[in-house]
Amino acid sequence: MAITSANQLELLQTAEAVAREKMIDPELVIQAMEDSLARAAKSRYGAEMDIRVKIDRKTGRASFSRIRTVVEDDLLENHHAQLTVKQAKTYLADPQIGDEIVDEVPPVDLGRIAAQSAKQVILQKVREAERDRQFEEFRDRKGSIINGVVKREEYGNVIVDIGRGEGILRRNEKIGREAYRIGDRIRCYIKDVRREVRGPQVFLSRTDPQFMAELFKMEVPEIYDGIIEIKAVARDPGSRAKIAVISYDNGIDPVGACVGMRGSRVQAVVNELQGEKIDIIPWNQDQATFLVNALQPAQVSKVVVDEDAGKIEVVVPDEQLSLAIGRRGQNVRLASQLTGLDIDILTEAEESQRRQAEFAERTKLFMDTLDVDEMMAQLLVAEGFTNLEEVAYVDQDELLSIDGFDEGTADELQARARDYLEEQARKALESARAMGVDDSLIGFEGLTPQMLEALGKDGIKTLEDFATCADWELAGGWTTENGQRKKDEGILEKFDMSLEEAQHLVMTARVMLGWVDPTEMAAEEEPAEVEEEAGA
């Protein structure tokens, strides 16, 4: 196969035909041809030579050139593709390192084997270009819905023809009761697009919560226009789902707009999801109100939010407990996913029993530590006192506001509380010293004797030990494993230490030891101060 005038235009015609068929840029096909011809020419002139081919984009003429690069004398390795500066002076008046000398060489006559090799190179380059085109196209469509046709099934996974490529609907991304036959039309959500050895892989889903959100966007014009926003979605695919919506137009009811006339809009989504029941609830910025809505149709008596722990307690009437939990915990699980909180559900009877137990426990605490009778201890608990620190250091006027308490009684109670706390601190400090806690840690500002005792029990006995701790090791935190939130108990968590306080103490210890530049600590604290000022 010689590159002659008879077939010069065929190169361009072939490139255009392949580009149209594969829907890629013709320039990429021509570049692939240039690479394949260059490789074939190297087999003719020598693999050590740098042979390049340029195809004229108008005439189709292929020109073959030998390239030699000017290098330093001690870097000369390939005499066929490199020249020293001295050698290059034969061709250039003032050669510089990196200059290239181009010599045109005669076109090659490709034999059968060389022609086959060139064809393989072109096919490979075209295939790579096609894969790149597919990846870019579907990457831009990630997070949207696509229609396709079932092509085949492999090991429970459904391969879907999505036009210019194939998508894979894995077994765990199918709605449980669905069965597909070859040729069935299917609507899926593009969950992910990744480059893999076999080429770009488009992963589809029908169970992803965002699939339902996108379906509502298609059915409800107000969502598409941004008047109504979907704030959260939770699904038990094929069974039940909850979706929280908010309207930015006071004249439009978000729930009614999503339901549609006689339920037409929501029914279209239900039909696509194989009869999945959908609860549409109004979103609310107040967590407690939002949760009450999320637990519908159950009625809620009271909600207690613990924002630090990310947990929430819900009290429901006894007869509403099964409805609030749902079949196999479905209702409370979906509500938890929707709000992002761990939810504990109690009946009114259980909540009453717990309150009584807490009341009795605090009453006993005050009786034992303050040496008072049961009635006085109950009065303190009833007024909201929960621990000795509150009694010892509260403003005396709060104690005097309790019926039957005079100034002498208040003074005596606070004195007893302080004496008890000081004695406990003394014992804790002795215990810490007995465990070998170093003076460097004992003298560290911000740690109480009880904290020092807890640290000593955990093997943290020096300032160096303390400085190596992570903030969550001290204050505790939450981690997620297999989709379940798990509590990590902190060494000092029982002393109500926050993550911010733990981080500040650890950083201070590191600065004192010279491990951290003080300016770094100041830089970390500055944003927090700015936020506080903004909030004020």
Buried (B, 14 or more C-beta within 10 A) or exposed (E): BEBEEEBBEEBBEBBEEBBEEBEBEBEBBBBBBBBBBBBBBBBBBEEEBBBBBBBEEEEBBBEBBBBBBBBEEEEEEEEEBBBBBEBBEEBBEEBEEEBBBEEEBEBBEBEEEBBEBBBEBBEEBBBBBBBBBBBEBBBEEEBEBBEBEBBEBEEEBBBBBBEEBBBBBBEEBBBEEBEBEEEEEBBBBBBBBEEEEEBBBBBBBBBBBBBBBBBBBBBBEBBEEEBBBBBBBBBBBBBBBBBBBBBEEEEEBBBEBBBBEEEEBBBBBBEBBBEBEBBBBBBBEEBBEBBBBBBBEBEBBEBEBEEEBBBBBBBBBEEBBEBBBBEEEEBBBBBBBBBEBBBEBBBBEBBEEEEEEEEEEBBEBBBEBBEBEEEBBBBBBEBEBEEBEBBBEBEEEBBEEBEEBEEEBBEEBBEBBBEBBEEBBEEBBEBBBEBEBBEBBBEBEEBBBBBBBBBBEBEBBBBBBBBEBEBBBBBBBEEEEEEEBEBEEBBBBEBEBBBEBBBBBBBBBBBBBEEBEEEEBEEEBEEEEEEEEEEE
